[in-house]
Amino acid sequence: MAQFSGIDTKIELPNNLTKRVKTPLTFQALLAQVTTLAQAKGLAEPLSIHYIDLDGESVVIEDDTDLEMAYTCALTNDKRIKFCVVEPQQ
């Protein structure tokens, strides 16, 4: 997935904090970045990670295949992606 390393990547936490990050090339790397940011801000786990696709729909990311689809979507658009972190519903 090295072809995706040039994508402008952001992670948005539920409190509207957005952070630009180095593009994670695996789901485990993305999850590690999200977990670190969430813990630093005192957010509950488990968290889910979503992105908005070209149809404007929120799509969940749960594995490397989902992440690859997200990056493919970004490459066909404007080479940017924002991962939205969603807290569990109480």
Buried (B, 14 or more C-beta within 10 A) or exposed (E): EEEBEEBEBEBBBBEEEEEEBEBBBEBEBBBEBBBEBBEEEEBEEEBBBBBBBEEEEEBEBEEBEBBBBBBEBBBEEEEEBBBBBBBEEE
